[in-house]
Amino acid sequence: MRANGVVQRVAIVGLGAIGKAVARKLDEGVTGLSLSAVAVRDPAAAGAFLATLSRRPAVVSLGALAGHADIVVECAPAQLLVTIAESVLREGKKLVVLSVGALLFNPQLGQIAERYNAQILVPTGALIGLDAVLAAAEGKIQSVRMVTRKPVKGLAGAPFLVERGIGLDDLREPLKIFSGTAREAASGFPANLNVAAALSLAGIGPDKTLVEVWADPTVTRNTHRIEVESDSASFSMTIENIPSENPRTGRITAYSVIALLRKLTSPMRIGT
């Protein structure tokens, strides 16, 4: 938390739709935080965007991030998470992870965080009800199920579809394209279903959380419905997310990151 007026430095990895939105919000001003650095694949391409900020952050390599920040926000491709996380966590820093699915396949990152007194933070993102799931998990959860409906373009390039030669271009009606566990969903849809991974980590784990994915040409928003049965409550919730400039990602994801960052420095914290 902020102490004695000290402002915590925030670095961002990746300036796609989410990274840019988070950078803009930080540049506009978030009490107790400042945008200190970014790491991007193509610094020249990022230059035009960075020039629009009132305070231009340093552009650094992945390995140099920890030296420029107290908190690092990962908005990068999932395959980069381990490289990013290991260097940040070994320096005892906080890491906000959006590639949540990759956490399921790299449990060593939690061990590294514990060893170096670092912290991995997963924002609520595009899902609803994680607070309720976390609370229910303090008791006994019997089942968790998530049904996702996405516009066809929001599923383009997913490994699950590519590997099976499933084409969606001519789809005219809703089609269930996947049914399985959250772990399987994270593997088959690494850029599309981080919400399923976050839900599984909050609740009964990636091998017991069940997921359905529908490609739906009749919808324009990424829609997630979760259904939970537990010894403390039975509940279901649905959220329809307005896509960002990246059709795989809802606008609310970036806002969720900012809400989490505000919580880190706020004297009052609302929610679990």
C-alpha positions in Angstrom: 0.0 0.0 0.0 0.9 3.6 -0.4 2.9 4.9 2.6 4.2 8.3 3.5 3.1 9.7 0.1 5.2 7.1 -1.8 3.7 6.4 -5.3 4.0 2.8 -6.5 5.4 2.4 -10.0 3.4 0.3 -12.5 4.8 -1.2 -15.7 2.8 -2.8 -18.5 3.9 -5.7 -20.8 2.1 -5.4 -24.1 0.2 -2.5 -25.6 -2.7 -4.2 -27.3 -6.3 -3.2 -26.5 -6.0 -3.9 -22.8 -2.5 -2.6 -22.3 -3.4 0.7 -24.0 -6.6 1.1 -22.0 -4.7 0.5 -18.7 -2.0 2.9 -19.7 -4.4 5.7 -20.6 -6.2 5.3 -17.2 -2.9 5.4 -15.3 -1.8 8.4 -17.3 -5.1 10.2 -16.5 -4.3 9.6 -12.8 -4.9 6.9 -10.3 -4.1 7.9 -6.7 -0.9 6.3 -5.4 0.2 4.9 -8.8 2.2 6.0 -11.7 2.9 4.5 -15.1 6.7 4.0 -15.0 7.6 1.7 -17.9 6.3 -0.5 -20.8 7.8 -3.5 -22.6 6.6 -4.1 -26.1 7.5 -6.3 -29.0 7.9 -3.3 -31.4 9.0 -0.1 -29.6 8.8 1.9 -32.9 5.2 0.9 -33.4 4.3 1.8 -29.9 5.9 5.2 -30.2 2.8 6.9 -31.7 0.6 5.7 -28.8 3.1 6.6 -26.1 3.4 10.1 -27.6 -0.3 10.7 -26.7 0.4 10.2 -23.0 1.0 13.2 -20.8 4.0 11.5 -19.2 5.9 9.1 -21.4 7.0 5.9 -19.6 10.3 4.3 -20.2 10.4 1.6 -22.9 12.4 -1.4 -21.5 13.2 -5.0 -22.2 11.3 -7.8 -20.4 14.3 -8.5 -18.2 14.5 -4.9 -17.0 10.9 -4.6 -16.0 11.3 -5.4 -12.3 13.9 -2.7 -11.9 11.4 -0.1 -13.1 8.3 -1.1 -11.3 6.7 -2.2 -8.0 3.8 -3.7 -9.9 3.9 -5.3 -13.4 0.7 -5.8 -15.4 1.0 -8.6 -18.0 -1.1 -8.0 -21.1 1.0 -10.2 -23.4 0.6 -13.5 -25.3 0.2 -16.4 -23.0 3.5 -18.0 -24.2 5.4 -15.1 -22.7 4.0 -15.4 -19.2 6.8 -17.6 -17.7 9.5 -15.4 -19.0 7.8 -12.3 -17.7 6.8 -13.8 -14.4 10.0 -15.5 -13.3 12.1 -12.3 -13.5 9.4 -10.1 -11.8 8.6 -12.6 -9.0 12.2 -13.3 -8.2 12.6 -9.6 -7.4 9.7 -9.8 -4.9 7.3 -7.6 -7.0 3.6 -7.9 -7.6 2.5 -9.3 -11.0 -1.0 -8.8 -12.4 -1.7 -11.7 -14.7 -4.2 -11.6 -17.6 -3.0 -14.7 -19.3 -4.6 -16.7 -16.5 -4.9 -19.9 -18.4 -1.1 -20.2 -18.5 -1.0 -20.3 -14.7 -2.8 -23.6 -14.9 0.2 -25.1 -16.7 2.9 -23.4 -14.7 2.3 -24.1 -11.0 6.0 -23.3 -10.3 5.2 -19.6 -10.6 3.2 -19.8 -7.4 6.1 -21.5 -5.7 8.5 -18.8 -6.9 6.2 -16.1 -5.6 6.0 -17.7 -2.2 9.8 -18.1 -2.0 10.6 -14.5 -2.9 7.7 -12.9 -1.0 6.2 -11.8 -4.3 2.5 -11.9 -5.3 0.5 -13.0 -8.3 -2.8 -11.0 -8.7 -5.6 -12.2 -11.0 -8.2 -9.5 -11.8 -11.9 -10.4 -12.1 -11.6 -9.6 -15.8 -14.5 -10.2 -18.1 -16.3 -12.5 -15.7 -18.9 -11.8 -13.0 -19.2 -13.3 -9.5 -15.7 -14.3 -8.6 -16.2 -12.8 -5.1 -19.2 -15.1 -4.6 -17.2 -18.1 -5.9 -14.3 -17.3 -3.6 -16.6 -17.0 -0.6 -18.4 -20.3 -1.5 -15.1 -22.0 -1.8 -14.5 -21.4 1.9 -17.3 -24.0 2.4 -18.1 -26.8 0.0 -18.8 -26.3 -3.7 -20.4 -29.2 -5.4 -20.3 -28.0 -9.0 -19.3 -25.0 -11.2 -20.3 -24.7 -14.8 -19.6 -21.9 -17.3 -21.3 -21.4 -20.7 -19.6 -19.0 -23.1 -21.1 -17.6 -26.3 -18.9 -15.5 -28.5 -19.2 -13.9 -31.9 -17.5 -15.9 -34.6 -14.7 -13.4 -35.0 -13.9 -13.5 -31.3 -12.9 -17.2 -31.7 -10.7 -16.8 -34.8 -7.4 -18.6 -34.6 -8.1 -20.6 -31.5 -5.8 -23.6 -31.4 -8.7 -26.0 -30.7 -10.4 -24.9 -33.9 -7.2 -24.8 -36.0 -6.0 -28.3 -34.9 -9.4 -29.8 -35.8 -9.9 -27.9 -39.0 -13.1 -26.4 -37.7 -14.2 -23.4 -39.9 -16.7 -20.9 -38.7 -16.8 -18.4 -41.6 -20.1 -19.7 -43.0 -21.8 -20.3 -39.7 -25.4 -19.1 -39.7 -26.7 -20.4 -36.3 -25.2 -21.0 -32.8 -22.9 -24.0 -32.7 -21.4 -25.7 -29.6 -17.8 -26.1 -30.4 -16.3 -27.2 -27.1 -17.4 -29.1 -23.9 -14.9 -30.1 -21.3 -12.9 -28.9 -18.3 -11.5 -25.4 -17.6 -8.0 -26.9 -18.1 -8.9 -28.2 -21.5 -10.5 -24.9 -22.4 -7.4 -23.0 -21.4 -5.3 -25.2 -23.6 -7.6 -25.0 -26.6 -8.5 -21.3 -26.3 -5.5 -19.5 -24.7 -6.6 -16.1 -25.9 -10.3 -16.5 -25.5 -11.1 -18.2 -22.2 -8.9 -16.8 -19.5 -12.2 -16.3 -17.7 -12.6 -20.0 -17.3 -9.2 -20.4 -15.8 -9.9 -17.5 -13.3 -13.2 -19.1 -12.4 -11.5 -22.5 -11.8 -8.8 -21.0 -9.6 -11.5 -19.2 -7.5 -13.6 -22.3 -7.1 -13.0 -26.1 -7.4 -10.0 -26.2 -9.7 -9.4 -26.5 -13.4 -10.3 -30.2 -13.6 -13.7 -30.0 -12.0 -14.9 -26.7 -13.5 -17.0 -27.5 -16.6 -17.0 -25.3 -19.6 -19.1 -25.0 -22.8 -18.1 -22.8 -25.7 -20.6 -21.7 -28.4 -19.8 -19.8 -31.6 -22.8 -17.7 -32.1 -23.2 -15.5 -35.2 -26.4 -14.0 -33.6 -24.6 -12.2 -30.8 -22.4 -9.2 -30.8 -21.1 -9.4 -27.2 -18.9 -12.0 -25.4 -21.4 -13.6 -23.0 -20.5 -15.8 -20.0 -22.9 -17.5 -17.7 -21.8 -19.3 -14.6 -23.8 -21.7 -12.5 -22.6 -22.7 -9.0 -24.0 -25.2 -6.5 -22.5 -25.1 -3.0 -23.4 -25.7 0.7 -23.7 -21.9 1.3 -25.6 -20.8 -1.9 -26.8 -21.8 -5.3 -26.4 -19.0 -7.8 -26.2 -18.2 -11.5 -24.9 -15.1 -13.2 -24.6 -13.8 -16.8 -22.5 -11.0 -18.2 -22.5 -9.6 -21.7 -19.3 -7.9 -22.4 -18.9 -5.2 -25.1 -15.8 -6.1 -27.1 -12.8 -3.9 -27.2 -10.9 -3.1 -30.4 -9.7 -6.7 -30.0 -12.8 -8.9 -30.5 -11.4 -11.6 -28.2 -11.5 -9.2 -25.2 -14.2 -7.2 -23.5 -13.7 -3.6 -22.6 -14.5 -4.4 -19.0 -11.2 -6.4 -18.7 -9.0 -3.3 -18.7 -11.4 -1.6 -16.3 -11.1 -4.6 -14.0 -7.3 -4.2 -14.0 -7.6 -0.6 -13.0 -10.1 -1.5 -10.2 -7.6 -4.0 -8.9 -4.8 -1.5 -9.0 -6.9 1.1 -7.2 -7.7 -1.5 -4.5 -3.9 -1.9 -3.8 -3.5 1.6 -2.7 -7.0 2.5 -1.4 -7.6 3.1 2.3 -11.0 1.4 1.8 -11.4 -1.9 -0.1 -14.8 -3.1 -1.3 -15.4 -6.7 -2.1 -13.6 -9.9 -1.1 
